[in-house]
Amino acid sequence: MRLDKFLKVSRLIKRRTLAKEVADQGRISINGQQAKASSNVKVGDELCIRFGQKLIKVRIDKLQETTKKEEAANMYSVIEESQIK
């Protein structure tokens, strides 16, 4: 699955266009490698996403084409959440 689609379906980022912009700015890495919006993600990958002053590290637990709002959080597990100084 494409990175931008995963971010939208899992609701880590609300819109796919916004997910694409964040990835193109170099603020997302997959397993330590800088990622583009078109990068493929798979179960077990670790994503590191920078939102302004916040850094979130998540592990992908499952991939789904669509999901309900309540089930979206089951697609990933948060490993670490920290503030950037």
C-alpha positions as CSV (number, residue, x, y, z in Angstrom):
1,M,0.0,0.0,0.0
2,R,1.2,3.5,-0.7
3,L,2.4,5.6,2.2
4,D,0.0,8.5,1.6
5,K,-3.0,6.1,1.4
6,F,-2.0,4.3,4.6
7,L,-1.7,7.6,6.5
8,K,-5.2,8.6,5.3
9,V,-6.9,5.3,6.0
10,S,-5.3,4.9,9.4
11,R,-6.3,8.5,10.1
12,L,-2.8,9.5,11.2
13,I,-3.2,12.3,8.7
14,K,-6.7,13.4,7.8
15,R,-6.4,13.9,4.0
16,R,-4.3,12.1,1.4
17,T,-3.2,15.4,-0.3
18,L,-1.9,16.6,3.1
19,A,-0.1,13.2,3.6
20,K,1.5,13.6,0.2
21,E,2.7,17.2,1.1
22,V,4.2,16.0,4.5
23,A,6.0,13.1,2.8
24,D,7.3,15.3,0.0
25,Q,8.7,17.8,2.6
26,G,10.9,14.9,3.9
27,R,9.1,14.7,7.3
28,I,8.4,11.0,7.1
29,S,10.8,8.1,7.2
30,I,10.2,4.3,6.9
31,N,12.6,2.1,8.8
32,G,15.1,5.0,9.0
33,Q,14.9,5.8,5.3
34,Q,13.4,9.1,4.0
35,A,10.1,8.3,2.3
36,K,8.1,9.7,-0.6
37,A,4.3,9.6,-0.8
38,S,4.5,6.8,-3.3
39,S,6.7,4.6,-1.1
40,N,5.2,1.2,-0.3
41,V,4.6,0.2,3.3
42,K,4.1,-3.3,4.7
43,V,3.2,-4.8,8.0
44,G,6.0,-4.5,10.5
45,D,7.4,-1.2,9.0
46,E,8.2,1.6,11.4
47,L,7.2,5.1,10.5
48,C,8.7,8.2,12.0
49,I,6.5,11.3,11.3
50,R,7.3,14.9,12.3
51,F,4.3,17.1,13.0
52,G,5.6,20.6,13.8
53,Q,7.2,20.3,17.2
54,K,6.1,16.7,17.7
55,L,7.7,13.4,16.6
56,I,5.7,10.2,16.4
57,K,7.1,6.8,15.9
58,V,4.5,4.0,14.9
59,R,4.7,0.4,13.8
60,I,2.3,-0.8,11.1
61,D,0.2,-3.7,12.5
62,K,-2.2,-4.3,9.5
63,L,-3.1,-2.9,6.2
64,Q,-6.7,-2.3,5.0
65,E,-8.1,-0.6,1.9
66,T,-10.8,1.1,4.0
67,T,-11.7,1.2,7.7
68,K,-14.2,2.7,10.1
69,K,-13.1,5.5,12.3
70,E,-13.3,3.4,15.5
71,E,-11.1,0.7,13.9
72,A,-8.4,3.0,12.4
73,A,-6.2,3.0,15.5
74,N,-5.9,-0.8,15.3
75,M,-3.9,-0.4,12.1
76,Y,-0.8,0.8,14.0
77,S,0.7,1.0,17.4
78,V,2.5,4.0,18.8
79,I,6.1,3.2,19.8
80,E,7.2,6.7,20.9
81,E,5.9,10.2,21.0
82,S,8.2,13.1,21.9
83,Q,8.5,16.9,21.6
84,I,11.2,18.4,19.4
85,K,13.1,21.3,21.0
